[in-house]
Amino acid sequence: MAALVVVNIGIPTIFLVVRLVAHAVAPKSYGPAGGYDIFTSLVAGVMYVFGFIVAATLGCTAGSVDLTDGMFRHLVITGRSRVALYFARIPAGLAIILPMVAVGFTIVCAVCVFAAPAKLSYDGVTVPSGLTLTGFESWAAQHPKEAVCGLPYNGPLNVPCFIGPNGRIVTPPGTSGLKQVSTATLKADAVKVAKQNYLQYSRTFLYPSTSLMVKAGLWIELEAAIGFIVGLGLASLMGQRTVAVVLMIVLEVVLTPIFSRTAIPHLINAQRGLVGLATAHLEPGGLPRGIGGGGGGSGGLQLIPESTTVAVCVIVAWLVGWTALGAWRMARRDA
């Protein structure tokens, strides 16, 4: 229980409190505690991976602790069905892990929304948020120096310039300065730069939207539920906790990222049977890829292709299969 509280609630809370204090003390040195980037990093990089691990640990404990502590025989002599004893652990465990994940996630959402930055910084340039393509091009035409010198562009421009560490626009020695370029040419370059950057800009926000927070919350709750149920079945099948926990960690942190991104000839269908790859394909758009399970957001290596229907079927198969194996082993185990 202590590990569950520390990982699901403690780590995100401590991280956000430190950022809040640091920003309050030195706002010029430390950025805001909340915002879209902080939200996506915590959800995909911390809560998704470690939530699965602690949920799996709880499941492995629930599936083996009565046997290792010598209490299994006392449960059997009550006359209660062994299968019923096994199935009773599923809602009991989910009633513990799901609210904890929800509490930690609610804290993250609250801080990331109410402590979000007031201005959007895209590639070091301060721009308005939520602009359409036309609006972004219009902003670039009105701020041509910032757009041309501050935003990345793949192609020739009339003025080679950049924004220095001190925030000032700098032109390399030996090149024509901004004063030698006509306003019309500079604005035309700015519009070209804005058009090329709009796709990436449109994915950058001050704080996460309500729909993204709801989808991300349901996604990490699903991941935690999978970790608990699979861990419960695996530990019940093996009859002990330690090895089962190690196998669950290896599955999430080592095997799933590798097999989710590297296609192996003649084994592609077996790779699609990984539950981590399936949950990764259900990841809401707008989140970066986590280290465990691959993740389905933008950037980084591409996941092995899999349809949503197949992903759902894989998740259901893992839940039903490991539940059946765990219940079968408990029904056959000697008291």
C-alpha angles and dihedrals in degrees: 000000000000091000091049093052094044096049102037099036110008102054097048091042095050091046092051094043090053091050092047092051093044092050092047092051099040111012093170093055099038125045126226117297094233139040141108097296094051091048095051093045094051095044099045098031104037117011096042097050103033092038088061092048097051091043089053089049090053090048092050090050093050091049097052114017096089090054096046092045093050095245098116094087091052090055091049096051090058086076093235115143111264090222090053089050090054096047091048089066094062099066090036093055094042089051087060104040102037097056090047092053089046093052093050092045092049090054090051092049094048095051094042092053102039096037096042120133116270093224131040115241112200115183089338094308120111109232135163115266129239098023122159119232090265091047092048091050090048091052090049091051089052092047102033097156093055093044097046097041101034107038123070118251132182104212144045120307131186093235121044103206142134142192112258127220090268091057095253123130111249130190119202117253114267095028129106112267127232091264091066092057120083119242092240092054092047092050092048090053090047092054091050090051092048092050092053093046099044098091092056093039091053089060093055119087139171092236136353118278122243092249092052092050092050093048093045091049093052090045096055090042088055090050091050092048091051091049092051098045095044091045090049093053095043094050092046090051093048097039095225139069112220100065091040091054092048091050091050092051092048090049093052103037104030116018102036098053091047099046093039093061106028116069113214115201114248090008099070094108091049089052090053087059092069111112091214092059090048094053089044090059089053092054112125116252113257097047122106120236115275122220093244119062093004099257125228104241129114126289132032127054119344122251123238105270117259132160122240091243092055091046092053091047091051092051092048091047092052093048095046095039098051091042090053092047093048094047092046092052093048091049091052099040119112114247 
